[in-house]
Amino acid sequence: MVTEVKPIYSSSNGDRWVLVHDIETDRSLVRHEPNRSSGGKTAEIDVDDFLLRDGESPQGLALRALLSK
C-alpha cells in the first residue's frame, strides 16, 4: 500500500489529526492520533463521515481548508 499523509490539525492537548490517502485505491481517511497521556487508541474514519460528525470542529474546519486547496 502506497500512502500519502498530510497533517490536518494538532490540538493544544497533543491530539493530532492527519489525512491519509491510499494512492493505489484512491481512498482517503482521517486518522486521529490521541495524545499519549489520554491512553486512547489511534482511530481512522472515512473523510465524509468525519466531516458529517466533526465538520464544524477546529479539526473539521482545518480539513475543509486543506481539501479546498
Backbone atoms as SQL, in Angstrom:
CREATE TABLE atoms (id INTEGER PRIMARY KEY, chain TEXT, resi INTEGER, resn TEXT, atom TEXT, x REAL, y REAL, z REAL);
INSERT INTO atoms VALUES
  (1, 'A', 1, 'MET', 'N', 0.849, -1.173, 0.000),
  (2, 'A', 1, 'MET', 'CA', 0.000, 0.000, 0.000),
  (3, 'A', 1, 'MET', 'C', 0.899, 1.241, 0.000),
  (4, 'A', 2, 'VAL', 'N', 0.625, 2.128, -0.925),
  (5, 'A', 2, 'VAL', 'CA', 1.350, 3.386, -1.024),
  (6, 'A', 2, 'VAL', 'C', 0.433, 4.475, -0.488),
  (7, 'A', 3, 'THR', 'N', 0.889, 5.168, 0.546),
  (8, 'A', 3, 'THR', 'CA', 0.043, 6.195, 1.159),
  (9, 'A', 3, 'THR', 'C', 0.729, 7.543, 1.157),
  (10, 'A', 4, 'GLU', 'N', -0.098, 8.539, 1.193),
  (11, 'A', 4, 'GLU', 'CA', 0.329, 9.926, 1.304),
  (12, 'A', 4, 'GLU', 'C', -0.326, 10.460, 2.571),
  (13, 'A', 5, 'VAL', 'N', 0.444, 11.080, 3.450),
  (14, 'A', 5, 'VAL', 'CA', -0.074, 11.572, 4.729),
  (15, 'A', 5, 'VAL', 'C', 0.149, 13.085, 4.810),
  (16, 'A', 6, 'LYS', 'N', -0.930, 13.799, 5.147),
  (17, 'A', 6, 'LYS', 'CA', -0.845, 15.255, 5.313),
  (18, 'A', 6, 'LYS', 'C', -1.403, 15.625, 6.675),
  (19, 'A', 7, 'PRO', 'N', -0.677, 16.441, 7.441),
  (20, 'A', 7, 'PRO', 'CA', -1.211, 16.884, 8.732),
  (21, 'A', 7, 'PRO', 'C', -2.444, 17.761, 8.533),
  (22, 'A', 8, 'ILE', 'N', -3.438, 17.574, 9.401),
  (23, 'A', 8, 'ILE', 'CA', -4.651, 18.392, 9.361),
  (24, 'A', 8, 'ILE', 'C', -4.637, 19.394, 10.504),
  (25, 'A', 9, 'TYR', 'N', -4.492, 18.871, 11.741),
  (26, 'A', 9, 'TYR', 'CA', -4.658, 19.723, 12.919),
  (27, 'A', 9, 'TYR', 'C', -4.016, 19.068, 14.130),
  (28, 'A', 10, 'SER', 'N', -3.449, 19.891, 14.995),
  (29, 'A', 10, 'SER', 'CA', -2.933, 19.427, 16.289),
  (30, 'A', 10, 'SER', 'C', -3.580, 20.275, 17.376),
  (31, 'A', 11, 'SER', 'N', -4.182, 19.629, 18.357),
  (32, 'A', 11, 'SER', 'CA', -4.846, 20.364, 19.432),
  (33, 'A', 11, 'SER', 'C', -3.843, 20.743, 20.518),
  (34, 'A', 12, 'SER', 'N', -4.272, 21.621, 21.397),
  (35, 'A', 12, 'SER', 'CA', -3.393, 22.074, 22.479),
  (36, 'A', 12, 'SER', 'C', -3.071, 20.950, 23.465),
  (37, 'A', 13, 'ASN', 'N', -3.902, 19.897, 23.501),
  (38, 'A', 13, 'ASN', 'CA', -3.619, 18.792, 24.423),
  (39, 'A', 13, 'ASN', 'C', -2.761, 17.702, 23.788),
  (40, 'A', 14, 'GLY', 'N', -2.364, 17.908, 22.534),
  (41, 'A', 14, 'GLY', 'CA', -1.456, 16.966, 21.879),
  (42, 'A', 14, 'GLY', 'C', -2.111, 15.977, 20.935),
  (43, 'A', 15, 'ASP', 'N', -3.451, 16.001, 20.817),
  (44, 'A', 15, 'ASP', 'CA', -4.104, 15.147, 19.833),
  (45, 'A', 15, 'ASP', 'C', -3.750, 15.650, 18.432),
  (46, 'A', 16, 'ARG', 'N', -3.651, 14.695, 17.495),
  (47, 'A', 16, 'ARG', 'CA', -3.334, 15.055, 16.107),
  (48, 'A', 16, 'ARG', 'C', -4.319, 14.376, 15.163),
  (49, 'A', 17, 'TRP', 'N', -4.614, 15.069, 14.070),
  (50, 'A', 17, 'TRP', 'CA', -5.431, 14.513, 13.006),
  (51, 'A', 17, 'TRP', 'C', -4.633, 14.641, 11.716),
  (52, 'A', 18, 'VAL', 'N', -4.600, 13.561, 10.937),
  (53, 'A', 18, 'VAL', 'CA', -3.888, 13.568, 9.665),
  (54, 'A', 18, 'VAL', 'C', -4.788, 12.978, 8.586),
  (55, 'A', 19, 'LEU', 'N', -4.597, 13.451, 7.364),
  (56, 'A', 19, 'LEU', 'CA', -5.301, 12.923, 6.212),
  (57, 'A', 19, 'LEU', 'C', -4.419, 11.855, 5.596),
  (58, 'A', 20, 'VAL', 'N', -4.956, 10.653, 5.465),
  (59, 'A', 20, 'VAL', 'CA', -4.216, 9.524, 4.900),
  (60, 'A', 20, 'VAL', 'C', -4.880, 9.161, 3.585),
  (61, 'A', 21, 'HIS', 'N', -4.099, 9.183, 2.507),
  (62, 'A', 21, 'HIS', 'CA', -4.632, 8.853, 1.184),
  (63, 'A', 21, 'HIS', 'C', -3.909, 7.629, 0.650),
  (64, 'A', 22, 'ASP', 'N', -4.666, 6.569, 0.375),
  (65, 'A', 22, 'ASP', 'CA', -4.124, 5.359, -0.238),
  (66, 'A', 22, 'ASP', 'C', -4.133, 5.587, -1.741),
  (67, 'A', 23, 'ILE', 'N', -2.959, 5.767, -2.306),
  (68, 'A', 23, 'ILE', 'CA', -2.833, 6.099, -3.722),
  (69, 'A', 23, 'ILE', 'C', -3.330, 4.957, -4.606),
  (70, 'A', 24, 'GLU', 'N', -3.104, 3.724, -4.184),
  (71, 'A', 24, 'GLU', 'CA', -3.496, 2.574, -5.005),
  (72, 'A', 24, 'GLU', 'C', -5.012, 2.432, -5.118),
  (73, 'A', 25, 'THR', 'N', -5.741, 2.687, -4.032),
  (74, 'A', 25, 'THR', 'CA', -7.200, 2.535, -4.046),
  (75, 'A', 25, 'THR', 'C', -7.922, 3.874, -4.191),
  (76, 'A', 26, 'ASP', 'N', -7.176, 4.979, -4.124),
  (77, 'A', 26, 'ASP', 'CA', -7.725, 6.332, -4.178),
  (78, 'A', 26, 'ASP', 'C', -8.720, 6.578, -3.040),
  (79, 'A', 27, 'ARG', 'N', -8.464, 5.981, -1.892),
  (80, 'A', 27, 'ARG', 'CA', -9.328, 6.135, -0.718),
  (81, 'A', 27, 'ARG', 'C', -8.638, 7.043, 0.296),
  (82, 'A', 28, 'SER', 'N', -9.412, 7.946, 0.890),
  (83, 'A', 28, 'SER', 'CA', -8.874, 8.854, 1.900),
  (84, 'A', 28, 'SER', 'C', -9.577, 8.643, 3.229),
  (85, 'A', 29, 'LEU', 'N', -8.790, 8.739, 4.300),
  (86, 'A', 29, 'LEU', 'CA', -9.277, 8.582, 5.669),
  (87, 'A', 29, 'LEU', 'C', -8.701, 9.673, 6.540),
  (88, 'A', 30, 'VAL', 'N', -9.378, 9.962, 7.633),
  (89, 'A', 30, 'VAL', 'CA', -8.833, 10.838, 8.662),
  (90, 'A', 30, 'VAL', 'C', -8.372, 9.935, 9.805),
  (91, 'A', 31, 'ARG', 'N', -7.119, 10.101, 10.195),
  (92, 'A', 31, 'ARG', 'CA', -6.568, 9.339, 11.318),
  (93, 'A', 31, 'ARG', 'C', -6.446, 10.269, 12.515),
  (94, 'A', 32, 'HIS', 'N', -7.058, 9.876, 13.629),
  (95, 'A', 32, 'HIS', 'CA', -6.938, 10.618, 14.881),
  (96, 'A', 32, 'HIS', 'C', -5.901, 9.906, 15.734),
  (97, 'A', 33, 'GLU', 'N', -4.875, 10.638, 16.121),
  (98, 'A', 33, 'GLU', 'CA', -3.808, 10.103, 16.970),
  (99, 'A', 33, 'GLU', 'C', -3.897, 10.821, 18.315),
  (100, 'A', 34, 'PRO', 'N', -4.494, 10.173, 19.322),
  (101, 'A', 34, 'PRO', 'CA', -4.650, 10.835, 20.619),
  (102, 'A', 34, 'PRO', 'C', -3.304, 11.024, 21.320),
  (103, 'A', 35, 'ASN', 'N', -3.260, 11.983, 22.230),
  (104, 'A', 35, 'ASN', 'CA', -2.018, 12.196, 22.977),
  (105, 'A', 35, 'ASN', 'C', -1.747, 10.978, 23.852),
  (106, 'A', 36, 'ARG', 'N', -0.502, 10.772, 24.169),
  (107, 'A', 36, 'ARG', 'CA', -0.089, 9.576, 24.915),
  (108, 'A', 36, 'ARG', 'C', -0.739, 9.483, 26.288),
  (109, 'A', 37, 'SER', 'N', -0.869, 10.594, 26.961),
  (110, 'A', 37, 'SER', 'CA', -1.383, 10.556, 28.330),
  (111, 'A', 37, 'SER', 'C', -2.867, 10.201, 28.403),
  (112, 'A', 38, 'SER', 'N', -3.592, 10.355, 27.296),
  (113, 'A', 38, 'SER', 'CA', -5.025, 10.044, 27.323),
  (114, 'A', 38, 'SER', 'C', -5.279, 8.545, 27.297),
  (115, 'A', 39, 'GLY', 'N', -4.301, 7.796, 26.830),
  (116, 'A', 39, 'GLY', 'CA', -4.457, 6.347, 26.779),
  (117, 'A', 39, 'GLY', 'C', -5.356, 5.889, 25.656),
  (118, 'A', 40, 'GLY', 'N', -5.797, 6.817, 24.812),
  (119, 'A', 40, 'GLY', 'CA', -6.678, 6.463, 23.702),
  (120, 'A', 40, 'GLY', 'C', -5.939, 5.726, 22.601),
  (121, 'A', 41, 'LYS', 'N', -6.704, 5.157, 21.709),
  (122, 'A', 41, 'LYS', 'CA', -6.134, 4.418, 20.589),
  (123, 'A', 41, 'LYS', 'C', -6.329, 5.194, 19.302),
  (124, 'A', 42, 'THR', 'N', -5.374, 5.056, 18.400),
  (125, 'A', 42, 'THR', 'CA', -5.480, 5.669, 17.089),
  (126, 'A', 42, 'THR', 'C', -6.695, 5.098, 16.376),
  (127, 'A', 43, 'ALA', 'N', -7.445, 5.973, 15.725),
  (128, 'A', 43, 'ALA', 'CA', -8.640, 5.555, 15.005),
  (129, 'A', 43, 'ALA', 'C', -8.662, 6.207, 13.631),
  (130, 'A', 44, 'GLU', 'N', -9.270, 5.516, 12.678),
  (131, 'A', 44, 'GLU', 'CA', -9.417, 6.048, 11.328),
  (132, 'A', 44, 'GLU', 'C', -10.894, 6.078, 10.962),
  (133, 'A', 45, 'ILE', 'N', -11.270, 7.114, 10.199),
  (134, 'A', 45, 'ILE', 'CA', -12.653, 7.281, 9.782),
  (135, 'A', 45, 'ILE', 'C', -12.661, 7.842, 8.366),
  (136, 'A', 46, 'ASP', 'N', -13.635, 7.443, 7.580),
  (137, 'A', 46, 'ASP', 'CA', -13.803, 7.947, 6.227),
  (138, 'A', 46, 'ASP', 'C', -13.950, 9.474, 6.262),
  (139, 'A', 47, 'VAL', 'N', -13.409, 10.158, 5.279),
  (140, 'A', 47, 'VAL', 'CA', -13.423, 11.625, 5.249),
  (141, 'A', 47, 'VAL', 'C', -14.850, 12.160, 5.319),
  (142, 'A', 48, 'ASP', 'N', -15.763, 11.610, 4.510),
  (143, 'A', 48, 'ASP', 'CA', -17.141, 12.111, 4.515),
  (144, 'A', 48, 'ASP', 'C', -17.805, 11.920, 5.874),
  (145, 'A', 49, 'ASP', 'N', -17.592, 10.763, 6.490),
  (146, 'A', 49, 'ASP', 'CA', -18.159, 10.515, 7.821),
  (147, 'A', 49, 'ASP', 'C', -17.570, 11.467, 8.848),
  (148, 'A', 50, 'PHE', 'N', -16.274, 11.732, 8.743),
  (149, 'A', 50, 'PHE', 'CA', -15.619, 12.666, 9.661),
  (150, 'A', 50, 'PHE', 'C', -16.232, 14.058, 9.538),
  (151, 'A', 51, 'LEU', 'N', -16.433, 14.506, 8.301),
  (152, 'A', 51, 'LEU', 'CA', -16.988, 15.839, 8.096),
  (153, 'A', 51, 'LEU', 'C', -18.433, 15.933, 8.588),
  (154, 'A', 52, 'LEU', 'N', -19.185, 14.854, 8.464),
  (155, 'A', 52, 'LEU', 'CA', -20.547, 14.854, 9.000),
  (156, 'A', 52, 'LEU', 'C', -20.539, 14.945, 10.517),
  (157, 'A', 53, 'ARG', 'N', -19.611, 14.247, 11.145),
  (158, 'A', 53, 'ARG', 'CA', -19.547, 14.185, 12.602),
  (159, 'A', 53, 'ARG', 'C', -18.837, 15.395, 13.207),
  (160, 'A', 54, 'ASP', 'N', -17.716, 15.800, 12.609),
  (161, 'A', 54, 'ASP', 'CA', -16.852, 16.824, 13.205),
  (162, 'A', 54, 'ASP', 'C', -16.600, 18.017, 12.288),
  (163, 'A', 55, 'GLY', 'N', -17.467, 18.236, 11.332),
  (164, 'A', 55, 'GLY', 'CA', -17.238, 19.264, 10.313),
  (165, 'A', 55, 'GLY', 'C', -17.085, 20.678, 10.816),
  (166, 'A', 56, 'GLU', 'N', -17.687, 20.994, 11.946),
  (167, 'A', 56, 'GLU', 'CA', -17.607, 22.358, 12.482),
  (168, 'A', 56, 'GLU', 'C', -16.590, 22.500, 13.608),
  (169, 'A', 57, 'SER', 'N', -15.917, 21.417, 13.965),
  (170, 'A', 57, 'SER', 'CA', -14.866, 21.463, 14.992),
  (171, 'A', 57, 'SER', 'C', -13.608, 22.088, 14.386),
  (172, 'A', 58, 'PRO', 'N', -12.648, 22.486, 15.203),
  (173, 'A', 58, 'PRO', 'CA', -11.409, 23.046, 14.645),
  (174, 'A', 58, 'PRO', 'C', -10.719, 22.086, 13.655),
  (175, 'A', 59, 'GLN', 'N', -10.705, 20.784, 13.980),
  (176, 'A', 59, 'GLN', 'CA', -10.075, 19.834, 13.082),
  (177, 'A', 59, 'GLN', 'C', -10.902, 19.641, 11.801),
  (178, 'A', 60, 'GLY', 'N', -12.217, 19.734, 11.918),
  (179, 'A', 60, 'GLY', 'CA', -13.082, 19.643, 10.741),
  (180, 'A', 60, 'GLY', 'C', -12.901, 20.839, 9.820),
  (181, 'A', 61, 'LEU', 'N', -12.829, 22.023, 10.410),
  (182, 'A', 61, 'LEU', 'CA', -12.608, 23.230, 9.616),
  (183, 'A', 61, 'LEU', 'C', -11.235, 23.206, 8.953),
  (184, 'A', 62, 'ALA', 'N', -10.238, 22.684, 9.671),
  (185, 'A', 62, 'ALA', 'CA', -8.893, 22.580, 9.091),
  (186, 'A', 62, 'ALA', 'C', -8.882, 21.584, 7.919),
  (187, 'A', 63, 'LEU', 'N', -9.639, 20.496, 8.044),
  (188, 'A', 63, 'LEU', 'CA', -9.723, 19.532, 6.939),
  (189, 'A', 63, 'LEU', 'C', -10.419, 20.169, 5.741),
  (190, 'A', 64, 'ARG', 'N', -11.500, 20.900, 5.982),
  (191, 'A', 64, 'ARG', 'CA', -12.180, 21.574, 4.882),
  (192, 'A', 64, 'ARG', 'C', -11.236, 22.530, 4.154),
  (193, 'A', 65, 'ALA', 'N', -10.437, 23.272, 4.902),
  (194, 'A', 65, 'ALA', 'CA', -9.475, 24.199, 4.296),
  (195, 'A', 65, 'ALA', 'C', -8.426, 23.433, 3.479),
  (196, 'A', 66, 'LEU', 'N', -7.957, 22.324, 4.006),
  (197, 'A', 66, 'LEU', 'CA', -6.950, 21.517, 3.307),
  (198, 'A', 66, 'LEU', 'C', -7.533, 20.962, 2.013),
  (199, 'A', 67, 'LEU', 'N', -8.767, 20.486, 2.049),
  (200, 'A', 67, 'LEU', 'CA', -9.380, 19.893, 0.871),
  (201, 'A', 67, 'LEU', 'C', -9.727, 20.923, -0.197),
  (202, 'A', 68, 'SER', 'N', -9.885, 22.175, 0.205),
  (203, 'A', 68, 'SER', 'CA', -10.250, 23.218, -0.762),
  (204, 'A', 68, 'SER', 'C', -9.047, 23.780, -1.516),
  (205, 'A', 69, 'LYS', 'N', -7.853, 23.364, -1.146),
  (206, 'A', 69, 'LYS', 'CA', -6.633, 23.865, -1.824),
  (207, 'A', 69, 'LYS', 'C', -6.459, 23.227, -3.170);
